[in-house]
Amino acid sequence: MKYFEGTPIPTSILLVVLLGVAFALDRIDDRLWLGAYQAGPAILHPLSLVYAASGSAMISATLRIPKP
């Protein structure tokens, strides 16, 4: 196979790095980039939608990334 179907699993380290940078800059809780919004009884951090996008890209059968 010449390509990955979806993004390779190690790309999830980018999410860890992103949150590590936020923590290092003291951008946590309500100071997280893009803020925090009350959604009924829960609080939504729009940055958390990056996890949904990453997960969707990982399971995508149409997204093809060439192998090195």
N, C-alpha and C positions, 0 to 999 in steps of 0.2 A: 504494500500500500504506500503510495507516494505522499499522502496527506493525512492530517488528523481530521476526523469528523467532529466538529466542535472545537473548542479551545482545549489545549492540553491541561491536565490537572495542575501542574506546577504554576500555571498562570494565576492561581488563587493566592499565591504569595503576594501578588500586587495589592490585594485587599488588606492583607496583614500589614504591609508597608504603609499603605494609606492611613490606616488607623493608628499605626505606630507614630507616624509623623504628627497626626492630630493630637495624640497623647503627649508627645514631646513638646508641642507648642501650646499645651494646656488648653486645647480646643475640645473639651469634653462636655457632656451633659447638654445644656441649652446653648453652649457656645460652639457646638459642632458646626462645621461648614453647612450652609443652607438652612440652618436653624432647626427648630423643633415646633411642631404644630399639634394642637389638641385635636384628636380624631375620636370623638365620643369619649369613652372612659380611658382610652390609650393615648400615648404620645407618639407621633410619627416623626422620625428623623428622615427627611428625604434622601440623605446620603445612604441610608440602609437599602434603598432601591438598587444600589450598585450590586448588592448581593443577588438580587433577583435577575438583573441583567447578566451577571457573570454565570449564574446557574443555568440560565436559558441558553447562553452561548456554549456552555459545556455539553449540553445534551442535544444541540442542534445537529441534525443530519445533513443540512444543506450548507452550513458554514464549513468550508474546507480550507485548512491552513497547511501549506506545504511543509513537509518534514525537512529538517536540515540535512 
